[in-house]
Structures are given as structure tokens and as C-alpha cells.
């Protein structure tokens, strides 16, 4: 089953870049919404999550934090984001 995935990120964010690399390596298709290029995307994240941190994703309509609090990026965490 194909999932609808939207990734909110910023070029300056290392976790964002690692998550994008992971998703591309896994063949996960997604729509990219860069909060630096389009401030309206940052407003969406703030409005829906109460935070300005990225990466954030919308997976099949559900907002999901794309980073593990206080921990460096890991593929294990990234995999957990996409478990059905």
C-alpha cells in the first residue's frame, strides 16, 4: 500500500538531511516542504504541532515528529516512523 508522506524540513537541519537520505534509500516517495524556502510551511508546522522543530512529517494525514528527542538520528528510529 502506497502511503502519502509530506516531509517538513530545512537545509540547515542535519536530522532532516539524514531522514531525507534514509527515505530516498528506502524508496519512500514524499512531498518536500522546506520551511526556509517557504515560511508558510513553518507556520503550518507551528500551528499543527506547537513547535518549530523539524523534521516533521505527515504520514497518511497524521502528524509525526521526525526526530528522536535528545538523541542523534538513527536508522532504527527512522524505520519506526514508517511501521504500519
Secondary structure as GFF3:
##gff-version 3
##sequence-region A 1 84
A	DSSP	beta_strand	5	9	.	.	.	ID=ss1
A	DSSP	alpha_helix	14	25	.	.	.	ID=ss2
A	DSSP	beta_strand	31	34	.	.	.	ID=ss3
A	DSSP	alpha_helix	39	49	.	.	.	ID=ss4
A	DSSP	beta_strand	56	59	.	.	.	ID=ss5
A	DSSP	beta_strand	62	65	.	.	.	ID=ss6
A	DSSP	alpha_helix	75	81	.	.	.	ID=ss7
###
